[in-house]
Amino acid sequence: MPVTSENRLRGLDDTDQAILESLAGGKGHSTSEIAAAIGLTPRATRTRLARMVGRGLVHEIGTGPQDPQRRYYRADRGPA
């Protein structure tokens, strides 16, 4: 099966959808900003973001896991 945006979106729960919605504006957000917007802890949010990065739904921009300036963007918007 080819990888399409529709296939990548399958299996997303309401929380994953909320993460994508919080990134809809195209402006990058930090883990803590996203966590505050969706009502999860930063750790739980980071776990979900890592999975979404792996699926190609979200881009992570930063120098590494400890980079305080790291930002997340929807894969269909923002910097790639």
C-alpha positions in Angstrom: 0.0 0.0 0.0 1.5 3.4 -0.9 2.1 5.9 1.9 -0.3 8.7 1.5 -1.5 11.4 3.9 -4.7 9.5 4.3 -2.9 6.3 5.2 -0.7 8.1 7.7 -3.7 9.6 9.4 -5.4 6.3 10.0 -5.2 5.1 13.6 -4.9 8.6 15.2 -6.9 9.0 18.3 -8.5 12.3 19.5 -5.4 13.4 21.3 -3.2 12.9 18.2 -5.8 14.8 16.2 -5.6 17.6 18.9 -1.8 17.7 18.5 -2.2 18.2 14.7 -4.8 20.8 15.2 -2.6 22.7 17.6 0.1 22.8 14.9 -2.4 23.8 12.1 -1.3 27.5 12.1 2.1 26.6 10.6 4.0 28.2 13.5 6.3 25.8 15.3 5.5 25.0 18.9 7.6 23.5 21.7 6.6 20.3 23.5 5.4 22.3 26.5 3.3 24.6 24.4 1.6 21.7 22.7 1.1 19.9 26.0 -0.6 23.0 27.5 -2.8 23.4 24.5 -4.1 19.8 24.6 -4.0 19.1 28.4 -1.3 16.5 28.6 2.0 16.4 30.5 5.0 17.3 28.5 6.4 13.8 28.8 3.2 12.2 27.4 3.1 14.8 24.7 6.7 14.1 23.7 6.0 10.4 23.4 3.1 11.1 21.1 5.2 13.6 19.1 8.0 11.1 18.7 5.6 8.6 17.3 4.1 11.1 14.9 7.5 12.2 13.7 8.2 8.5 12.9 5.0 8.3 10.9 5.9 11.4 8.9 3.0 13.5 10.3 5.1 16.0 12.1 8.6 17.5 11.6 10.9 18.1 14.5 13.4 21.0 14.1 16.2 21.4 16.6 19.8 20.3 17.3 18.9 17.4 19.5 16.6 15.9 22.2 17.8 18.4 24.8 17.5 21.5 22.6 15.2 24.0 24.4 14.6 25.7 21.1 13.2 22.5 19.4 9.9 23.1 17.6 7.4 20.9 15.9 5.5 21.5 12.7 2.9 19.6 10.8 4.5 17.8 7.9 2.1 19.3 5.4 3.0 22.9 6.6 5.9 24.8 8.0 9.6 24.2 7.5 10.8 20.7 6.4 
